[in-house]
Structures are given as C-alpha cells and as structure tokens.
Amino acid sequence: MRKVWLNGSALLLSALFLFPVYWMFSTSLKSNSDVLSKDPVLLFTPSFDHYGTASGVDLFWTYVGNSLFVTVGAVLLALTVALAASYAIARMRFRGRRGMLLAVMMAQMAPWEILIIVMYLNARDLEMLNSLLTLTLIYFVMALPFSIWTLRGFIAAVPRDLEEAALIDGCNRTQAFFRVIFPLLAPGLMATSLFGFILAWNEYAMVLVLNKDPDAATLPLWLTQFQTNFGNDWGATMAASSLFTVPVLLVFVFLQRRVTGGLTAGAVKG
C-alpha cells in the first residue's frame, strides 16, 4: 500500500506539472477558432500555421543567434571561474575563506531584479547599452554563485589521497587537477551548465531594460511580439513558447539522470 500511495502521488504531481506543457503544445497546433472557443477543444486537426507565424517574425534568426551567444558565453565563463574558485575553497585554507563562502551564499539568494537600475546606469555611463557582451557578463555573474557552491561539494568529495598520489608521481597541482579531479566532476559540470543555460536562456528583465535595439535583443523579447489590434495572437504565442522551450526540454531529458545526481551530491557533500 505504501508503494501504491507513493506511485499514485507521483503520477498526480506529474500530471499537474505536465498539464500546462501539454496545453501549450496543443494550443500551438489548434486553429484560431479552436483557441478562442469558450469550451475546451480536446479533439482537433493539428495545424502548423502558428509555427510559421512565429518563425516568420523579422530578425527571428538574429534573436536565436543572440540568445545562443549570451547563453553559451555566460555558461563557459561561469564554469571556468567556478572551477578555480571552488577548488580554492574546497582544498586550500586561507584567511577570509568563511567570509567568501558566506558571500557566495548571499549572492546566490540575492534577487537580481533589484539591481536592474544600477546595472542600467553603469552600462549607460560605460556606453555598453545594447551590447551582447554586457548581457553575457551579467548572466555570468548571476550563474556564478550556484556554480561555485555546487562544484565545491564535488571537489571536496574527491579523496585527497588521489591528488596527493598524482603529486608524488610527478604532477604539479594543475596537472593533478585536470588529470585526477576534473574527470570526476562530470555530473557537477552538467548540473551547473544546465542551471546556467536555463537562467540565461529564460532571462527577460535585464535584456528588456539594457537592450532596446532589436538587433541586440534575445528570444524572450521575441515572445512578446505576437499582439494584434484585436488582442494577443495566442496561437502564435504558444507556438513561439513551444519553440523556445524545446531546446531546454531536450537537454534536460538527455542529462536528467546525471543532473539529478549532480545537484544532490553537490548539495550534501563537502
């Protein structure tokens, strides 16, 4: 009975979480009359017209390229800096180590939206508005605390004996890190990469304020363009949302097992 209750609860929660996703994808395949119908339409003939409308927006591929640039750039920067910082925190003893850990935790909990005005003023004074580099640096800083905290747990979980054996065999500290520790960090790297990817891919407030130029916009702003004189084009909006969501879903499904283990291990070890 305990298994039945647990499995039933899991199925119920899964249905609740998956229903909005199902409704988004199904709405994107409905005709306008079915979308605006007062009664829910469960049986309909699928149509991909809304996807043509969504992808036919001016500068669509520019938005795609900009989103990929800032997302990949922010993730790579965050992983590079987080690897060095987490190794120092986990393996070295230095003055201010506890204060650094506290600062990382506080930065992870900080609501970044309250800093939008400050970031806008700084970017304006530095003439860095409408710049993909500015967005990349901001997303990098937003993803960095979580990356440091997660990777610190993984590095701390690697036995020191392995690293010391590599040092005795003639490796310097850098070689020991890349030959012994780095190969064991795959789950943590995947977890932090996925988190940074989702954060940068979905972020809306910063790009709305900092990048007014359409050529420097990203896909979250593209999602707001499906409005007509008669209201929102919900079919095109749902099609755009589906296209926007598919990359994240595919990456998460592909890395699900490693990402879940990475988040758990990085949270409790060390």
C-alpha positions as MATLAB code, in Angstrom:
seq = 'MRKVWLNGSALLLSALFLFPVYWMFSTSLKSNSDVLSKDPVLLFTPSFDHYGTASGVDLFWTYVGNSLFVTVGAVLLALTVALAASYAIARMRFRGRRGMLLAVMMAQMAPWEILIIVMYLNARDLEMLNSLLTLTLIYFVMALPFSIWTLRGFIAAVPRDLEEAALIDGCNRTQAFFRVIFPLLAPGLMATSLFGFILAWNEYAMVLVLNKDPDAATLPLWLTQFQTNFGNDWGATMAASSLFTVPVLLVFVFLQRRVTGGLTAGAVKG';
ca = [
       0.000    0.000    0.000;
       2.877    2.353    0.687;
       4.209    1.872   -2.847;
       0.738    2.373   -4.298;
       0.312    5.621   -2.370;
       3.757    6.906   -3.377;
       3.323    5.975   -7.034;
      -0.170    7.480   -7.130;
       1.101   10.734   -5.598;
       3.970   10.841   -8.082;
       1.607   10.314  -11.018;
      -0.758   13.013   -9.756;
       2.058   15.532   -9.305;
       3.484   14.643  -12.724;
       0.089   15.244  -14.331;
      -0.247   18.612  -12.589;
       3.218   19.719  -13.731;
       2.886   18.385  -17.275;
      -0.621   19.705  -17.997;
       0.493   23.331  -18.671;
       3.162   21.992  -21.041;
       0.600   19.831  -22.815;
      -1.807   22.786  -23.065;
       0.925   24.992  -24.534;
       1.870   22.469  -27.225;
      -1.756   21.559  -28.031;
      -2.793   25.214  -28.292;
       0.060   25.871  -30.719;
      -1.440   23.218  -33.045;
      -5.045   24.476  -32.925;
      -6.740   26.844  -35.325;
      -7.655   30.333  -34.120;
     -11.305   29.380  -33.784;
     -10.430   26.433  -31.529;
      -8.030   28.553  -29.478;
     -10.667   31.236  -28.828;
     -13.514   28.788  -28.240;
     -15.306   29.141  -24.898;
     -15.379   25.372  -24.479;
     -12.092   23.451  -24.357;
     -11.408   21.682  -27.662;
      -9.713   18.335  -26.987;
     -10.099   16.754  -30.445;
      -8.838   18.844  -33.358;
      -6.911   18.624  -36.618;
      -3.296   19.689  -35.960;
      -2.029   22.675  -37.921;
       1.487   24.145  -38.011;
       0.419   27.562  -39.306;
       1.182   29.234  -35.972;
       4.762   27.968  -36.109;
       5.182   29.655  -39.482;
       3.853   32.887  -37.997;
       6.191   32.630  -35.014;
       9.325   31.879  -37.018;
       8.416   34.434  -39.692;
       8.926   37.419  -37.394;
      11.563   39.879  -38.549;
      15.037   39.205  -37.119;
      13.983   35.784  -35.779;
      17.345   34.184  -36.556;
      19.119   37.218  -35.116;
      17.280   36.608  -31.837;
      18.272   32.937  -31.954;
      21.925   33.757  -32.558;
      21.971   36.398  -29.818;
      20.416   34.024  -27.287;
      22.897   31.278  -28.120;
      25.823   33.709  -27.906;
      24.980   35.147  -24.485;
      23.872   31.781  -23.058;
      26.890   29.757  -24.151;
      29.272   32.592  -23.281;
      27.828   33.026  -19.783;
      27.898   29.277  -19.082;
      31.508   28.863  -20.221;
      32.678   31.867  -18.206;
      30.798   30.688  -15.104;
      32.253   27.167  -15.335;
      35.803   28.452  -15.849;
      35.753   30.827  -12.891;
      33.715   28.472  -10.690;
      36.184   25.622  -11.184;
      39.068   27.744   -9.927;
      37.084   29.321   -7.072;
      35.507   26.063   -5.878;
      38.899   24.307   -5.913;
      40.402   27.073   -3.781;
      37.521   26.929   -1.303;
      37.483   23.132   -1.075;
      41.228   22.397   -0.995;
      43.014   25.457    0.384;
      42.984   27.164    3.759;
      43.310   30.939    3.637;
      42.181   33.968    5.583;
      38.683   35.033    4.641;
      37.602   31.594    3.390;
      34.465   31.502    5.547;
      33.612   35.059    4.568;
      33.941   34.106    0.914;
      31.562   31.163    1.416;
      29.063   33.473    3.111;
      29.347   35.978    0.270;
      28.690   33.223   -2.282;
      25.570   32.118   -0.387;
      24.290   35.691   -0.104;
      24.894   36.314   -3.811;
      23.018   33.121   -4.677;
      19.984   34.255   -2.668;
      20.018   37.848   -3.947;
      17.107   38.919   -6.183;
      18.941   40.272   -9.210;
      15.928   42.291  -10.372;
      16.546   44.906   -7.671;
      19.895   45.696   -9.316;
      18.452   46.471  -12.747;
      18.519   50.237  -12.243;
      22.128   50.167  -11.003;
      23.210   47.947  -13.894;
      21.425   50.206  -16.376;
      23.143   53.317  -15.023;
      26.552   51.612  -15.089;
      26.029   50.308  -18.625;
      24.870   53.753  -19.764;
      27.878   55.513  -18.238;
      30.242   52.950  -19.777;
      28.445   53.179  -23.143;
      27.663   49.449  -23.009;
      23.915   49.560  -23.649;
      22.570   47.384  -26.484;
      25.599   45.115  -26.142;
      25.601   41.313  -26.122;
      28.846   41.427  -24.139;
      27.074   43.296  -21.328;
      24.326   40.673  -21.167;
      26.883   37.867  -21.212;
      28.792   39.356  -18.283;
      25.612   39.921  -16.267;
      24.351   36.374  -16.850;
      27.807   35.066  -15.967;
      27.692   36.866  -12.613;
      24.157   35.593  -11.964;
      25.116   31.956  -12.611;
      28.463   32.074  -10.792;
      27.358   31.642   -7.122;
      25.362   28.464   -7.791;
      28.187   27.061   -9.911;
      30.770   27.679   -7.173;
      28.594   26.197   -4.444;
      27.762   23.039   -6.419;
      31.269   22.355   -7.736;
      32.761   22.944   -4.290;
      30.813   19.942   -2.999;
      32.101   17.722   -5.786;
      35.719   18.750   -5.369;
      35.517   18.279   -1.599;
      34.134   14.763   -2.159;
      37.201   13.675   -4.150;
      39.660   11.985   -1.732;
      42.810   13.986   -1.153;
      44.813   10.775   -1.442;
      44.187   10.662   -5.192;
      45.523   14.148   -5.679;
      48.496   13.550   -3.397;
      49.351   10.351   -5.279;
      49.399   12.317   -8.535;
      51.699   14.915   -6.949;
      54.053   12.180   -5.764;
      54.109   10.681   -9.268;
      55.461   13.964  -10.647;
      52.382   16.022  -11.493;
      52.195   19.618  -10.430;
      48.987   20.903   -8.836;
      47.480   21.984  -12.172;
      48.185   18.626  -13.814;
      46.802   16.775  -10.800;
      43.616   18.790  -11.005;
      42.978   18.172  -14.701;
      44.086   14.514  -14.676;
      42.533   13.360  -11.400;
      39.826   15.733  -10.168;
      38.404   17.189  -13.369;
      37.290   13.817  -14.885;
      35.291   13.108  -11.694;
      33.339   16.363  -11.939;
      31.182   15.445  -14.964;
      27.832   15.266  -13.041;
      28.528   18.569  -11.301;
      29.572   20.265  -14.530;
      26.392   19.068  -16.233;
      24.193   20.276  -13.369;
      25.770   23.710  -13.227;
      25.800   24.006  -17.033;
      22.096   23.237  -17.249;
      21.272   25.709  -14.492;
      23.285   28.442  -16.170;
      21.760   27.619  -19.551;
      18.197   27.868  -18.233;
      18.962   31.081  -16.327;
      20.498   32.871  -19.314;
      18.089   31.414  -21.887;
      14.953   32.480  -19.967;
      16.095   35.822  -18.532;
      13.785   38.672  -19.587;
      14.075   41.699  -17.293;
      17.732   42.530  -17.971;
      17.507   42.331  -21.742;
      14.267   44.336  -21.707;
      15.957   47.235  -19.897;
      19.508   47.084  -21.274;
      18.997   46.104  -24.926;
      16.387   48.254  -26.630;
      17.938   47.794  -30.073;
      16.168   44.917  -31.914;
      19.499   43.743  -33.325;
      20.749   43.162  -29.760;
      17.569   41.512  -28.431;
      17.163   37.860  -27.436;
      14.378   35.301  -27.707;
      12.472   36.299  -24.521;
      11.692   39.634  -26.193;
      10.620   37.772  -29.329;
       7.883   36.092  -27.258;
       6.212   39.467  -26.619;
       5.708   40.398  -30.281;
       2.545   38.446  -31.077;
      -0.039   41.134  -30.490;
      -2.598   42.467  -32.956;
      -5.182   45.233  -32.947;
      -7.689   42.637  -31.738;
      -5.589   41.336  -28.817;
      -2.955   38.687  -28.365;
      -2.397   36.053  -31.019;
      -2.445   33.166  -28.565;
      -1.820   30.502  -31.178;
       1.392   32.178  -32.357;
       2.363   32.952  -28.751;
       2.016   29.292  -27.770;
       3.924   28.199  -30.877;
       6.733   30.610  -30.018;
       6.728   29.385  -26.414;
       6.951   25.784  -27.635;
       9.903   26.570  -29.885;
      11.526   28.447  -27.017;
      11.022   25.534  -24.602;
      12.054   22.593  -26.794;
      15.859   23.090  -26.529;
      15.742   23.199  -22.718;
      13.466   20.148  -22.538;
      15.695   18.117  -24.838;
      18.848   18.997  -22.913;
      17.192   18.254  -19.578;
      15.748   14.911  -20.694;
      19.113   13.892  -22.134;
      21.026   14.844  -18.972;
      18.289   14.144  -16.416;
      19.933   11.272  -14.537;
      23.350   12.911  -14.289;
      21.898   16.339  -13.473;
      19.742   14.992  -10.625;
      22.688   13.137   -9.117;
      24.877   16.180   -9.563;
      22.516   18.533   -7.753;
      22.068   16.073   -4.878;
      25.744   15.253   -4.456;
      26.879   18.845   -4.726;
      24.351   19.930   -2.123;
      25.220   17.438    0.621;
      28.918   16.596    0.260;
      31.817   18.668    1.487;
];
